[in-house]
């Protein structure tokens, strides 16, 4: 950190812990988590359900504050973060009373861009997102994959350099999901954004990312970090690459070991 | 573009079954009155009520206009008062705790006991009836709208906040449109009960209106005219209910899309 050529971290989490109090009980959800994400890097975070992944993203987005520790954005402390990063939830959260076009311009609208101008900017993207001809349709008429793409376009159009994606394809069927992953790979290569991608799907984590961070069971900690030794641009073909298969085996072993440990530990703590 | 579901389109159109039901009911009524030789002042047959409509059309129209004015003015004021209270309740828990008991208590007041007081304070004109209509109608609007404003999906609120949206923007983009369906439910209930409110107001003290006409006609054993006034009041209620439903369907067009269907050209 003391070198003059300090790396430029888009996101930096410094010893963040988060405790929720519920009915008089203190529940430690995140335990001194630290991580850094470089500009235009794609980092996956993988971990068991309930490990605090979503809480971590909520904290980075500014929806929640850490109990201790700091969040830095673009190389400086960021106590006020709402609106500084783009955040996509697992649910598409399209407003049912707005047409597709009016949904995707939401970020621009909140940034004060005049509506006509925002719509104009969004229209150009609809083709790329497979939503051509659906600008004036209400979300109820869209398929699951289209809804997710509309939600993604809305996230992208907030025009923030950092995208936080919380299991964006978690609710989709396997085929649509694979399609969306390839589509995201191609898109990410073109838009030059920094992505922090939360998932519980090992293949997805590896296929998309430059690095994979493995989180522990609750309380969530960063257990291991893996670099993905696959060239870009990537396609779905890479899932049969020996390097991919080897990394997948290692990741699964790490996750399984953590799960066994969790199962042994829980009764021990209670007794 | 969208195929409606089977149960939405009936084989004979939407009106055939209810119309047949009403017609057969009227037929049985007519036959029963004639066969039992019931006197007209006791229970008029449907044909006698139709005769009363024709005979008293000018009179009926004059009193209908009075009642309709009370209902429309009352509903408009209920809308303003109901929305204002709903917004206050949804805006602050303190206001909610202060206002809710008073709002609920207002529904416990027997309107029949209150109406004579209104007569003393406000006289025989339009205003005491409007007050009774408002007392009947603001409550469903307030309760439904407040529920709608509060029960909005918290993740939608988080979404707008995460994009940098402030309190007012969250309200305008998420809460207000999200509460519209509940608001319309409340408004429809209000429209349906508004006519009853006006009639009660008129029963206590007035010189015009359908409620006044009912009481005066009943005391003169003009039972066919009472029935004619009841029919008009019912038609007013149904008409208002239907009118609000129509405005609702136009305003909330996004709700009418089939949920599980999607257009053929989905990709």
Interface residues (C-beta under 8 A of the other chain):
Chain A: X58 X61 X62 X63 X82 X83 X84 X85 X86 X87 X89 X91 X93 X95 X96 X97 X98 X106 X107 X110 X111 X130 X133 X137 X138 X140 X141 X142 X143 X146 X158
Chain B: X2 X153 X155 X156 X158 X159 X160 X161 X162 X163 X164 X165 X169 X173 X174 X177 X178 X180 X252 X253 X254 X255 X257 X258 X259 X261 X262 X263 X265 X266 X267
